[in-house]
């Protein structure tokens, strides 16, 4: 879904110290989107899926340090939109 460079940019991280952790989160995103919304793709992600992925990656990586309530509301709305997009 994202390259490691894109993920580091999303997370605003310099350096490669946490690449293995970030790569594991990136790898989990497509299955997470599928299990929460039914959304699956062969590689071309919609803008809604990419935006949801960015927020989810941020929340997973920063966890309790993020403003989780606000971020979760945004994620919930994006996942609903992604579910609706899948039905079109």
Residue, then its C-alpha position, 0 to 999 in steps of 0.5 A: x500500500x505504501x513504500x517504506x519511504x512513503x510511510x516514513x514521510x507519513x509518520x514524519x520519521x527520519x532514519x531507518x531505525x524503525x523500518x522493520x516495525x513500520x514495514x510490518x504495519x504497512x503489510x497489515x494495512x490491506x488485510x485490515x481494510x479488507x476485514x473492516x470494509x470488504x475493500x480489496x484491490x490488486x494494487x491501485x488503491x482509491x484516494x479514500x483507501x490511501x487516506x484511511x491507510x495514512x490515518x491508520x498507520x499514524x494511529x498504529x505507530x504512535x498509539x497512545x501518543x496520538x490524539x486517538x479519539x479524534x483520529x479514530x473518528x476520522x478513521x471511522x468516517x473513512x472506513x464507512x466511505x470505503x465500504x460505500x465505495x466498494x458497493x458502487 
